[in-house]
């Protein structure tokens, strides 16, 4: 049997086990017939009733013959599984396509096909294939859906063989399986101009090297295929060989998305919890920034970054943009609470250089961690913080808010440090908060003068 696009396996239902395996496959009906036959045979012997003995022998032999026939049935089947799609947002459906091929020279009997799926994806699918002719195939499909992100194994497939009387049933499992990745929900964000001294692409950008199509004064040697209109004649005369002007590529804007995963920073659990909102928000911003042409990275409170630590840790150029998005979505699909108590590891990573735009999703902050978060703004061209209001996420609608709410104090500390800080109440839509952050940033810039140019995001 073939499972998925890479793994292959085939099943011969009669090639494993022995008589013990066949007897173990007796169904409740088969065991009942066998027990009744033995009991009838004993009673016939005690009572001296030959007719009852014949009935007992019939009841005993029938399930044994069925088990032998099922056990000796030999044919080979192959199958394939295809996920459409293999990566699906939480709350959306994916379809699993199964195909069974009879690669033997004989038609099959009654087959029951069953696929193993985690309970969060729905009930275990079962299909009955009445008869598959020699060289024939059958195609079936089923749907899976999960409101919880994660990576879920599908398979292995199980094939059940039954006799016509339902006396014996044998199951064969196949070795390979596929994985369905359920990523966080991604919300489309509007195009706004968030503050950030980013270089390269984006509206309102600063360009430190050159614009697209501008030439660097430093020439290089001619290479086959270079446009002769780019020949630098002065350098050619100086070096005695054909030289051409370089084409300088614009430097890409950078964006770091910081996700606070500390377990003590969030309360509640489930798909509607504050932590799941933060994960979904981080995924939405990452996808939005990649679509706007930014080089992005995902940073957690533990100091680990995705796509990686190589060079500056950013990714998102050309074909690498899709690969980087997939890697970050796969990471967010399985990310969980960390055991860390502070944001210092993330601060150590950010203080190493100019990181462009910084977008942070933060849980509950005490005074010390709020001060650490405030210092992250020093080396960032622009900083936007979405601070989740923990009290509102666990408070019932009819509850009276706590009079000593510290959310405003934390927002004030971040804003004084230069952050554009937005409070996130329970169930708030991210696109509205995204616009609110842009309005607050514009208000700060208008009040304080043109302190910096916006980065198109």
Helices and strands as residue ranges (DSSP letters): E 2-3, E 7-8, E 11-12, H 19-24, H 28-47, H 50-72, E 76-84, E 87-89, E 93-102, E 111-117, G 119-121, E 126-129, E 137-145, E 150-162, E 169-173, E 178-183, E 193-195, E 215-221, G 228-230, H 233-239, E 243-247, E 254-259, G 263-265, H 274-291, E 295-300, E 305-306, H 319-334, H 344-350, E 357-362, H 367-375, G 376-379, E 382-388, H 390-394, H 407-416, E 420-424, H 430-448, E 454-456
